[in-house]
């Protein structure tokens, strides 16, 4: 299970939301060996006066938070972060200086979906990659 939240300025995200979602999802599918049909993205959009960030960031500044069940290696998580930087810059021309990424992990027992906790569900994909 992986859920993604993308924060940014409304004027920017409105124009790139679909393409950004596709790029992020492709990185997750490829790097985490995640099922293509499992796409959980939420965009949190701010008006310019509601999102304060450093002057060196442009209007394209985005924050990506990925919540997932623990189990991936440090190398896998680093590869995901690097893939996101590379592919977002390539596909959307957003500088890696304008992208911040944080991965949050929690035990499967802390997740609930399909009426069960994550440690009770037999997933169709491997978490320990």
Backbone as ProteinMPNN parsed JSONL, in Angstrom:
{"seq_chain_A": "XXXXXXXXXXXXXXXXXXXXXXXXXXXXXXXXXXXXXXXXXXXXXXXXXXXXXXXXXXXXXXXXXXXXXXXXXXXXXXXXXXXXXXXXXXXXXXXXXXXXXXXXXXXXXXXXXXXXXXXXXXXXXXXXX", "coords_chain_A": {"N_chain_A": [[0.846, -1.175, 0.0], [0.588, 2.156, -0.887], [0.216, 5.559, -0.483], [-0.157, 8.749, -1.91], [0.449, 12.161, -1.426], [0.294, 15.308, -2.867], [1.446, 18.49, -2.641], [0.97, 21.885, -3.517], [0.972, 25.023, -5.379], [-2.198, 26.134, -6.427], [-2.564, 27.336, -8.992], [-0.443, 26.263, -10.41], [-0.636, 23.415, -10.087], [-3.17, 22.851, -11.171], [-2.747, 22.836, -13.916], [-0.972, 20.787, -14.403], [-1.661, 18.467, -13.125], [-2.697, 15.863, -13.999], [-0.613, 14.831, -15.645], [1.545, 14.939, -13.848], [0.649, 13.174, -11.877], [0.603, 10.792, -13.353], [3.353, 10.507, -13.935], [4.474, 10.284, -11.328], [3.172, 7.95, -10.479], [4.124, 6.063, -12.339], [6.826, 5.976, -11.585], [6.595, 4.874, -9.005], [5.403, 2.381, -9.565], [7.409, 1.2, -11.133], [9.759, 1.331, -9.488], [9.026, 0.276, -6.96], [7.917, -2.109, -7.637], [5.153, -2.107, -7.831], [1.632, -2.771, -8.157], [0.094, -1.776, -11.185], [-2.565, -0.957, -11.229], [-3.089, 0.044, -8.716], [-3.492, 2.972, -7.598], [-3.222, 5.727, -5.68], [-3.702, 8.853, -5.199], [-3.61, 12.164, -3.947], [-4.256, 15.534, -4.377], [-3.313, 18.497, -2.917], [-4.144, 21.686, -2.947], [-3.086, 25.027, -2.911], [-3.883, 28.501, -2.572], [-1.953, 31.361, -3.556], [-1.432, 33.003, -1.3], [-1.675, 31.233, 0.764], [0.322, 29.382, 0.905], [3.397, 29.275, 2.045], [6.744, 29.603, 1.255], [10.338, 29.285, 0.789], [12.144, 32.034, -0.757], [13.855, 31.216, -2.82], [12.545, 29.242, -4.144], [10.402, 28.407, -6.91], [7.205, 29.213, -8.498], [6.5, 26.691, -9.198], [7.06, 24.994, -7.155], [6.741, 22.012, -5.33], [5.571, 19.638, -2.918], [5.982, 16.311, -2.119], [4.515, 13.688, -0.497], [4.83, 10.416, 0.554], [3.106, 7.793, 1.796], [3.513, 4.63, 3.145], [3.402, 1.052, 3.679], [5.786, -0.321, 5.843], [8.914, -1.899, 4.947], [10.371, -1.803, 2.616], [13.704, -1.639, 1.317], [16.415, 0.58, 2.266], [17.884, 1.302, 0.031], [16.014, 0.873, -2.05], [14.081, 2.833, -1.418], [15.616, 5.166, -1.692], [16.192, 4.95, -4.411], [13.614, 5.312, -5.43], [13.112, 8.0, -4.694], [15.14, 9.307, -6.164], [14.356, 8.569, -8.751], [11.898, 9.894, -8.909], [12.727, 12.637, -8.772], [14.27, 12.756, -11.162], [12.455, 11.965, -13.234], [10.226, 13.68, -12.948], [11.435, 16.12, -13.452], [12.254, 15.657, -16.101], [9.792, 15.01, -17.457], [8.003, 17.079, -16.77], [9.41, 19.399, -16.578], [10.091, 20.568, -14.159], [12.259, 21.86, -11.918], [14.568, 20.006, -9.932], [15.24, 21.389, -7.688], [12.9, 22.548, -6.948], [11.361, 20.573, -5.892], [10.327, 18.651, -3.204], [10.542, 15.739, -1.277], [9.135, 13.297, 0.832], [9.168, 10.251, 2.48], [6.997, 8.336, 4.361], [6.771, 5.685, 6.584], [4.947, 2.972, 7.985], [4.112, 0.265, 10.241], [2.488, -2.665, 8.909], [0.33, -3.386, 10.477], [-0.705, -0.982, 11.286], [-2.249, -0.045, 9.278], [-5.417, 0.118, 7.637], [-7.621, -1.432, 5.481], [-9.99, -2.658, 3.07], [-11.621, -3.718, 5.039], [-9.993, -4.891, 6.947], [-6.957, -5.124, 8.923], [-3.703, -4.139, 7.762], [-1.767, -6.127, 8.237], [-3.236, -8.407, 8.223], [-4.148, -8.871, 5.726], [-3.703, -10.479, 2.617], [-1.524, -9.423, 0.383], [-1.305, -8.626, -3.124], [1.131, -8.115, -4.11], [4.673, -7.752, -3.576], [6.119, -6.43, -0.656], [8.596, -6.256, 0.517], [10.972, -5.154, -1.043]], "CA_chain_A": [[0.0, 0.0, 0.0], [1.268, 3.457, -0.911], [-0.664, 6.685, -0.747], [0.663, 9.907, -2.251], [-0.12, 13.502, -1.327], [1.091, 16.298, -3.582], [1.091, 19.846, -2.231], [1.528, 22.924, -4.377], [0.103, 26.147, -5.703], [-3.339, 25.773, -7.271], [-2.339, 27.786, -10.371], [0.505, 25.347, -11.034], [-1.134, 22.032, -10.096], [-4.327, 22.713, -12.061], [-2.301, 22.63, -15.292], [-0.064, 19.639, -14.543], [-2.089, 17.406, -12.217], [-2.794, 14.542, -14.628], [0.716, 14.398, -16.088], [2.347, 14.718, -12.649], [0.15, 11.941, -11.269], [1.086, 9.683, -14.184], [4.798, 10.381, -13.735], [4.7, 9.756, -9.981], [2.705, 6.563, -10.433], [5.06, 5.231, -13.098], [8.021, 5.799, -10.745], [6.243, 3.956, -7.919], [5.205, 1.053, -10.158], [8.694, 0.652, -11.567], [10.744, 1.206, -8.407], [8.521, -0.547, -5.86], [7.22, -3.273, -8.205], [3.795, -1.877, -7.353], [0.631, -3.052, -9.193], [-0.265, -0.58, -11.947], [-3.948, -0.537, -10.942], [-3.158, 0.589, -7.351], [-3.089, 4.378, -7.688], [-3.879, 6.486, -4.617], [-3.085, 10.182, -5.183], [-4.433, 13.3, -3.525], [-3.621, 16.826, -4.613], [-3.7, 19.53, -1.972], [-3.815, 22.901, -3.68], [-3.125, 26.25, -2.117], [-3.778, 29.805, -3.211], [-0.613, 31.9, -3.32], [-1.268, 33.554, 0.055], [-1.833, 30.156, 1.742], [1.478, 28.493, 0.874], [4.597, 30.079, 2.248], [7.959, 28.828, 1.03], [11.511, 30.147, 0.612], [12.228, 32.852, -1.96], [14.584, 30.557, -3.905], [11.639, 28.305, -4.814], [9.552, 29.061, -7.907], [5.777, 28.904, -8.391], [6.351, 25.261, -9.465], [7.438, 24.267, -5.938], [5.802, 20.981, -4.884], [5.972, 18.721, -1.863], [5.391, 14.997, -2.34], [4.571, 12.802, 0.664], [4.432, 9.046, 0.214], [2.837, 6.959, 2.967], [3.468, 3.236, 2.73], [3.713, 0.002, 4.642], [7.234, -0.505, 5.938], [9.446, -3.152, 4.44], [11.302, -1.578, 1.508], [15.074, -1.364, 1.743], [16.863, 1.963, 2.123], [18.276, 1.477, -1.371], [14.787, 0.987, -2.848], [13.474, 4.143, -1.152], [16.478, 6.163, -2.323], [15.968, 4.838, -5.854], [12.328, 5.942, -5.711], [13.288, 9.452, -4.601], [15.943, 9.735, -7.318], [13.52, 8.4, -9.933], [10.926, 10.991, -8.918], [13.428, 13.854, -9.181], [14.677, 12.661, -12.562], [11.328, 11.88, -14.162], [9.413, 14.899, -12.878], [12.178, 17.157, -14.178], [12.224, 15.307, -17.533], [8.435, 15.028, -18.016], [7.246, 18.301, -16.482], [10.345, 20.533, -16.562], [10.151, 21.163, -12.826], [13.613, 21.681, -11.39], [14.634, 19.235, -8.686], [15.302, 22.371, -6.597], [11.521, 22.898, -6.606], [10.671, 19.348, -5.488], [10.704, 18.058, -1.918], [9.908, 14.421, -1.167], [9.31, 12.622, 2.115], [8.514, 8.945, 2.588], [6.586, 7.944, 5.704], [6.456, 4.266, 6.649], [4.405, 2.473, 9.247], [3.884, -1.181, 10.195], [1.259, -3.098, 8.241], [-0.765, -3.421, 11.467], [-1.236, 0.38, 11.443], [-3.049, 0.262, 8.092], [-6.713, -0.543, 7.536], [-8.28, -1.357, 4.182], [-10.802, -3.838, 2.756], [-12.232, -4.232, 6.261], [-9.014, -5.586, 7.789], [-5.694, -4.414, 9.095], [-2.742, -4.479, 6.729], [-1.042, -7.362, 8.52], [-4.162, -9.526, 8.048], [-4.49, -8.972, 4.306], [-2.694, -11.061, 1.726], [-1.35, -8.488, -0.723], [-1.006, -9.235, -4.424], [2.454, -7.652, -4.497], [5.703, -7.895, -2.543], [6.497, -5.189, 0.017], [10.027, -6.308, 0.862], [11.787, -5.005, -2.248]], "C_chain_A": [[0.887, 1.232, 0.0], [0.244, 4.517, -1.275], [0.207, 7.92, -0.926], [-0.155, 11.177, -2.081], [0.842, 14.45, -2.026], [0.56, 17.668, -3.2], [1.71, 20.839, -3.194], [0.536, 24.048, -4.582], [-0.968, 25.71, -6.692], [-3.08, 26.133, -8.742], [-1.359, 26.894, -11.114], [-0.112, 23.951, -11.181], [-2.323, 21.84, -11.027], [-3.902, 22.353, -13.482], [-1.511, 21.34, -15.486], [-0.53, 18.401, -13.791], [-2.08, 16.019, -12.863], [-1.42, 14.011, -15.015], [1.626, 14.104, -14.896], [1.931, 13.415, -11.965], [0.656, 10.72, -12.041], [2.573, 9.445, -13.964], [5.115, 9.784, -12.371], [4.319, 8.281, -9.926], [3.657, 5.632, -11.186], [6.34, 4.973, -12.306], [7.757, 4.779, -9.639], [6.089, 2.53, -8.452], [6.55, 0.421, -10.501], [9.635, 0.381, -10.392], [10.298, 0.257, -7.305], [7.884, -1.845, -6.337], [5.761, -3.272, -7.762], [2.797, -2.191, -8.472], [0.163, -1.756, -9.861], [-1.658, -0.052, -11.586], [-4.109, 0.092, -9.552], [-2.622, 2.022, -7.351], [-3.916, 5.187, -6.685], [-3.182, 7.84, -4.5], [-4.101, 11.223, -4.735], [-3.636, 14.568, -3.763], [-4.196, 17.836, -3.631], [-3.198, 20.84, -2.547], [-4.029, 24.134, -2.803], [-3.169, 27.469, -3.025], [-2.443, 30.404, -2.796], [-0.412, 32.428, -1.898], [-1.401, 32.488, 1.145], [-0.669, 29.174, 1.766], [2.734, 29.356, 0.923], [5.809, 29.178, 2.082], [9.105, 29.77, 0.723], [11.525, 30.862, -0.738], [12.926, 32.15, -3.109], [13.734, 29.517, -4.64], [10.778, 29.079, -5.805], [8.083, 28.702, -7.662], [5.521, 27.413, -8.639], [6.665, 24.393, -8.247], [6.341, 23.285, -5.536], [6.438, 20.159, -3.766], [5.232, 17.414, -2.127], [5.606, 14.168, -1.077], [4.053, 11.431, 0.246], [4.306, 8.262, 1.512], [2.746, 5.517, 2.497], [3.79, 2.296, 3.888], [5.225, -0.196, 4.653], [7.649, -1.841, 5.358], [10.418, -2.967, 3.284], [12.684, -1.262, 2.054], [15.377, 0.127, 1.575], [17.219, 2.242, 0.671], [17.054, 1.66, -2.27], [14.153, 2.354, -2.656], [14.296, 5.27, -1.779], [16.314, 6.138, -3.842], [14.642, 5.47, -6.261], [12.473, 7.461, -5.703], [14.06, 9.97, -5.815], [15.15, 9.617, -8.614], [12.486, 9.519, -10.037], [11.578, 12.299, -9.355], [13.689, 13.841, -10.688], [13.486, 12.732, -13.514], [10.401, 13.088, -14.112], [10.117, 16.024, -13.628], [12.104, 16.91, -15.692], [10.83, 15.506, -18.135], [7.724, 16.361, -17.863], [8.119, 19.557, -16.423], [10.284, 21.31, -15.247], [11.528, 20.841, -12.268], [13.574, 20.861, -10.106], [14.79, 20.155, -7.479], [13.913, 22.765, -6.116], [10.697, 21.692, -6.159], [11.216, 18.9, -4.136], [9.883, 16.789, -1.737], [10.166, 13.87, 0.235], [8.509, 11.323, 2.091], [8.24, 8.657, 4.058], [6.215, 6.467, 5.659], [5.838, 3.931, 8.007], [4.151, 0.973, 9.107], [2.548, -1.513, 9.538], [0.071, -3.097, 9.204], [-1.385, -2.047, 11.698], [-2.121, 0.8, 10.269], [-4.362, -0.495, 8.164], [-7.292, -0.344, 6.151], [-8.956, -2.701, 3.899], [-11.358, -4.51, 4.007], [-11.296, -4.958, 7.204], [-7.813, -4.672, 8.041], [-4.694, -4.955, 8.072], [-1.977, -5.761, 6.972], [-1.93, -8.603, 8.395], [-4.47, -9.806, 6.572], [-3.347, -9.618, 3.537], [-2.621, -10.152, 0.496], [-0.985, -9.235, -1.999], [0.376, -8.811, -4.937], [3.397, -7.761, -3.31], [6.05, -6.526, -1.967], [8.004, -5.145, 0.266], [10.881, -6.333, -0.398], [12.908, -4.027, -1.998]], "O_chain_A": [[1.823, 1.336, 0.792], [-0.495, 4.384, -2.251], [1.18, 8.12, -0.198], [-1.298, 11.262, -2.529], [2.052, 14.4, -1.804], [-0.615, 17.975, -3.404], [2.843, 20.658, -3.638], [-0.573, 24.04, -4.047], [-0.688, 25.01, -7.664], [-3.346, 25.327, -9.633], [-1.439, 26.782, -12.337], [-0.109, 23.378, -12.27], [-2.473, 20.77, -11.616], [-4.622, 21.638, -14.178], [-1.391, 20.851, -16.609], [0.153, 17.377, -13.821], [-1.498, 15.091, -12.302], [-1.103, 12.855, -14.736], [2.389, 13.139, -14.92], [2.784, 12.645, -11.524], [1.084, 9.734, -11.442], [3.005, 8.301, -13.823], [5.939, 8.874, -12.27], [5.062, 7.461, -9.386], [3.956, 4.535, -10.714], [6.882, 3.868, -12.352], [8.598, 3.922, -9.368], [6.594, 1.582, -7.848], [6.796, -0.746, -10.196], [10.24, -0.689, -10.316], [11.116, -0.492, -6.77], [7.362, -2.608, -5.524], [5.213, -4.302, -7.371], [3.085, -1.905, -9.634], [-0.126, -0.767, -9.187], [-1.9, 1.154, -11.633], [-5.177, 0.624, -9.248], [-1.432, 2.246, -7.129], [-5.133, 5.316, -6.817], [-2.187, 7.967, -3.786], [-5.278, 11.17, -5.09], [-2.467, 14.654, -3.387], [-5.411, 18.005, -3.531], [-1.994, 21.082, -2.626], [-5.011, 24.25, -2.07], [-2.575, 27.479, -4.103], [-1.865, 29.995, -1.789], [0.683, 32.304, -1.351], [-1.257, 32.799, 2.327], [-0.669, 28.234, 2.561], [3.072, 30.061, -0.028], [5.89, 28.115, 2.697], [8.874, 30.942, 0.426], [10.99, 30.362, -1.728], [12.635, 32.444, -4.268], [14.169, 28.972, -5.655], [10.458, 30.247, -5.586], [7.766, 27.971, -6.723], [4.438, 26.918, -8.324], [6.543, 23.17, -8.318], [5.173, 23.654, -5.413], [7.658, 20.01, -3.683], [4.019, 17.405, -2.333], [6.74, 13.971, -0.641], [2.978, 11.309, -0.339], [5.284, 8.088, 2.24], [2.0, 5.206, 1.569], [4.358, 2.684, 4.908], [5.864, -0.233, 3.601], [6.861, -2.783, 5.284], [11.208, -3.865, 2.993], [12.814, -0.682, 3.132], [14.688, 0.838, 0.842], [16.89, 3.303, 0.141], [17.062, 2.514, -3.156], [13.728, 2.976, -3.629], [13.737, 6.217, -2.332], [16.299, 7.188, -4.483], [14.551, 6.095, -7.317], [12.0, 8.132, -6.62], [13.668, 10.967, -6.421], [15.263, 10.479, -9.486], [12.229, 10.033, -11.126], [11.044, 12.997, -10.216], [13.366, 14.797, -11.394], [13.514, 13.481, -14.491], [9.846, 13.478, -15.139], [9.48, 16.79, -14.351], [11.914, 17.847, -16.468], [10.699, 16.104, -19.203], [6.929, 16.741, -18.723], [7.604, 20.66, -16.237], [10.407, 22.535, -15.222], [11.908, 19.675, -12.163], [12.66, 21.004, -9.294], [14.5, 19.744, -6.355], [13.76, 23.261, -5.0], [9.473, 21.779, -6.058], [12.428, 18.786, -3.954], [8.682, 16.768, -2.009], [11.277, 13.966, 0.755], [7.333, 11.304, 1.729], [9.141, 8.727, 4.893], [5.44, 6.042, 4.803], [6.171, 4.531, 9.029], [3.994, 0.466, 7.996], [1.599, -0.732, 9.608], [-1.061, -2.836, 8.796], [-2.481, -1.953, 12.252], [-2.682, 1.895, 10.28], [-4.421, -1.608, 8.686], [-7.438, 0.789, 5.694], [-8.549, -3.739, 4.42], [-11.545, -5.726, 4.034], [-11.748, -5.581, 8.164], [-7.683, -3.601, 7.448], [-4.826, -6.077, 7.585], [-1.572, -6.426, 6.018], [-1.431, -9.727, 8.454], [-4.993, -10.867, 6.231], [-2.175, -9.333, 3.782], [-3.54, -10.12, -0.322], [-0.428, -10.332, -1.958], [0.74, -9.118, -6.072], [2.954, -7.852, -2.166], [6.252, -5.569, -2.715], [8.604, -4.072, 0.221], [11.437, -7.364, -0.777], [13.709, -3.764, -2.895]]}, "name": "protein", "num_of_chains": 1, "seq": "XXXXXXXXXXXXXXXXXXXXXXXXXXXXXXXXXXXXXXXXXXXXXXXXXXXXXXXXXXXXXXXXXXXXXXXXXXXXXXXXXXXXXXXXXXXXXXXXXXXXXXXXXXXXXXXXXXXXXXXXXXXXXXXXX"}
